[in-house]
Amino acid sequence: MANRCAVCGKGKSTGMQVSHSHIRTKKTWAPNLQPVKAIIDGTTRRIKVCTRCLRSGKVTRAN
């Protein structure tokens, strides 16, 4: 499974890390994904969801 949220589609983002001497190197930022048992179409499935979607209540968790 890709490093992407199953609800909102949030994935890796890229940019430049800039040091104190202004040397620029490429850097990637990964989303905070958590494996969660969620109810999707009436069945329980394991999906990766970002913590923003978990906190906002976009996912109905299964027990």
DAMOQUI-V859005 format. One record per residue. RES is the residue in one letter. D_CENTER is the distance of its C-alpha to the mean C-alpha in Angstrom with 2 decimals. Layout:
res->[RES,RES]
d_center->[D_CENTER,D_CENTER]
This chain:
res->[M,A,N,R,C,A,V,C,G,K,G,K,S,T,G,M,Q,V,S,H,S,H,I,R,T,K,K,T,W,A,P,N,L,Q,P,V,K,A,I,I,D,G,T,T,R,R,I,K,V,C,T,R,C,L,R,S,G,K,V,T,R,A,N]
d_center->[11.81,9.86,6.79,5.27,4.35,8.01,9.04,8.46,7.63,5.51,6.00,8.16,10.89,14.36,17.31,20.28,20.77,24.21,26.48,29.41,31.75,29.51,28.71,25.64,23.32,20.20,16.89,13.24,10.37,7.13,3.94,4.78,3.88,7.33,9.80,11.68,14.97,15.06,18.07,17.78,21.19,23.03,21.79,19.54,16.72,14.06,10.60,7.03,5.59,3.67,6.98,8.25,8.76,10.23,12.41,13.63,14.74,13.31,13.14,16.46,16.25,18.99,21.27]
